[in-house]
Amino acid sequence: MKNVKVIRLQTGEDVIADLKNVPSHQTPDGSEQISLTKAFVIIPMQGKPGQPVQLMMTPYMPYSADDEIIIEKDKVVTIVKPKKDILNSYEQNTSSILTTQNKGLITETRLPSK
């Protein structure tokens, strides 16, 4: 079950991700951790003066080979439920597209057989 949240970090970044508390194994100093999967940074952008601010999502830590990002819980300022439109955009960006064995476009002459 997904637990998608917006996390404000001490660095000022707003990250949207599927969030889990890391099970009771803690770091040597006893601090708690959280796990982020499919993490994206939310970046507000204003095109022209007077126009509404638009939100852009870009992968958080795109150079990492890890699917899971572990963050110390004390680096988190707040965790909130995302607004519906932001959640919908996130789900569109992270959904998997089903592929068929027959590569290429599906046209009237190449309809898949049942």
C-alpha positions as CSV (number, residue, x, y, z in Angstrom):
1,M,0.0,0.0,0.0
2,K,1.4,3.4,-1.0
3,N,1.9,6.1,1.6
4,V,2.6,9.1,-0.6
5,K,3.6,12.2,1.3
6,V,5.2,15.6,0.8
7,I,8.3,15.9,3.0
8,R,9.9,19.3,3.8
9,L,13.6,18.8,4.5
10,Q,15.8,21.1,6.6
11,T,17.5,22.1,3.3
12,G,14.2,23.7,2.2
13,E,13.4,21.0,-0.5
14,D,9.9,19.7,-0.8
15,V,10.1,16.0,-1.8
16,I,7.1,13.9,-2.7
17,A,7.6,10.1,-2.3
18,D,6.2,6.9,-1.1
19,L,7.3,7.0,2.6
20,K,8.0,4.2,5.0
21,N,9.6,4.3,8.5
22,V,12.7,2.1,8.5
23,P,12.1,-0.9,10.8
24,S,13.5,-0.8,14.3
25,H,17.1,-1.2,13.2
26,Q,18.5,2.3,13.9
27,T,21.8,3.9,13.2
28,P,24.6,3.5,15.7
29,D,23.8,6.9,17.3
30,G,20.2,5.8,17.8
31,S,18.6,8.2,15.4
32,E,15.5,7.1,13.4
33,Q,15.3,6.9,9.7
34,I,12.6,7.1,6.9
35,S,12.7,5.4,3.5
36,L,11.7,7.2,0.3
37,T,10.9,5.4,-2.9
38,K,10.1,7.1,-6.2
39,A,11.1,10.4,-4.7
40,F,10.7,13.7,-6.7
41,V,11.6,17.3,-5.7
42,I,8.7,19.7,-6.2
43,I,10.0,22.9,-7.8
44,P,7.8,26.0,-8.0
45,M,8.3,28.0,-11.3
46,Q,6.8,31.2,-12.4
47,G,6.9,31.7,-16.2
48,K,6.0,35.4,-16.5
49,P,5.2,38.1,-13.9
50,G,1.6,38.0,-13.0
51,Q,1.0,34.4,-14.2
52,P,0.3,31.7,-11.7
53,V,3.1,29.6,-10.3
54,Q,3.5,26.1,-11.9
55,L,5.0,23.1,-10.1
56,M,7.6,21.0,-11.7
57,M,8.7,17.6,-10.5
58,T,12.2,16.3,-11.0
59,P,13.8,13.1,-9.6
60,Y,15.4,13.5,-6.2
61,M,19.0,12.2,-6.2
62,P,18.8,11.2,-9.9
63,Y,22.5,10.0,-9.9
64,S,21.8,7.3,-7.4
65,A,21.5,3.6,-8.5
66,D,19.4,2.9,-5.4
67,D,15.6,2.5,-5.6
68,E,15.3,3.5,-1.9
69,I,16.7,6.6,-0.3
70,I,17.2,6.6,3.5
71,I,16.9,9.9,5.3
72,E,17.6,10.6,9.0
73,K,14.2,11.6,10.5
74,D,15.8,14.6,12.3
75,K,16.5,16.1,8.9
76,V,12.7,16.3,8.2
77,V,10.8,19.5,9.2
78,T,7.3,18.3,8.3
79,I,5.4,15.6,6.5
80,V,2.0,16.3,4.9
81,K,-0.6,14.7,2.7
82,P,-0.3,16.1,-0.9
83,K,-3.1,18.0,-2.5
84,K,-5.2,15.9,-4.9
85,D,-3.9,17.5,-8.1
86,I,-0.2,17.1,-7.0
87,L,-0.9,13.5,-6.0
88,N,-2.4,12.8,-9.5
89,S,0.6,14.4,-11.2
90,Y,3.0,12.3,-9.1
91,E,1.1,9.1,-9.8
92,Q,1.2,9.9,-13.6
93,N,4.9,10.5,-13.4
94,T,5.6,7.3,-11.4
95,S,3.1,4.8,-13.0
96,S,4.4,1.9,-15.1
97,I,3.2,1.6,-18.7
98,L,2.2,-1.9,-19.6
99,T,4.0,-3.1,-22.7
100,T,3.0,-5.9,-25.1
101,Q,5.3,-8.4,-26.7
102,N,4.6,-6.9,-30.1
103,K,6.6,-3.7,-30.2
104,G,5.4,-0.7,-32.2
105,L,2.2,1.1,-32.6
106,I,-1.1,-0.6,-32.5
107,T,-3.0,0.2,-35.7
108,E,-6.3,-1.1,-37.2
109,T,-4.3,-3.5,-39.3
110,R,-2.2,-4.7,-36.3
111,L,-4.8,-5.2,-33.6
112,P,-3.7,-7.7,-31.0
113,S,-5.5,-11.0,-31.1
114,K,-7.2,-12.3,-28.0
